[in-house]
Amino acid sequence: MESILTDSDTYHEVHDKGVVQPIYLSEDSNGNIEFDIDSIRDEFEKLIYLLEQHNEQSEFDWDNML
């Protein structure tokens, strides 16, 4: 996973159990939160694209999975 994300312009982090998806938000002076859905979606789509590129270039052997 780290090699897939290393050369990308995404902000995802790799952990033992998976990848952390960034959640963008703003908070006003009253404590109200507004989520930046478009930025969240853009980051997720970048990750999906990288994973698709990896799969297309992979020589994964479905007959010999662990």
TAVEN-V806413 format. One line per field, one symbol per residue. phi: phi as a letter, one per 30 degrees, with the letter a starting at -180 (. if undefined). psi: psi as a letter, one per 40 degrees, with the letter a starting at -180 (. if undefined). burial: 1 if it has 24 or more other ideal C-beta (glycine too) atoms within 12 Angstrom, else 0. A space follows every 50 residues. Layout:
phi->???
psi->???
burial->???
This chain:
phi->.ddddecccccdccbeclcdcdccabbcdcidcbcddddddedddddeed ddddddcdcecddbdd
psi->ddddedeififiihideahhhihhiihieeehhhhgdddddddddddddd ddddddeifhgdefi.
burial->00001000010100000010000000000000000000000010011001 0000000000000000
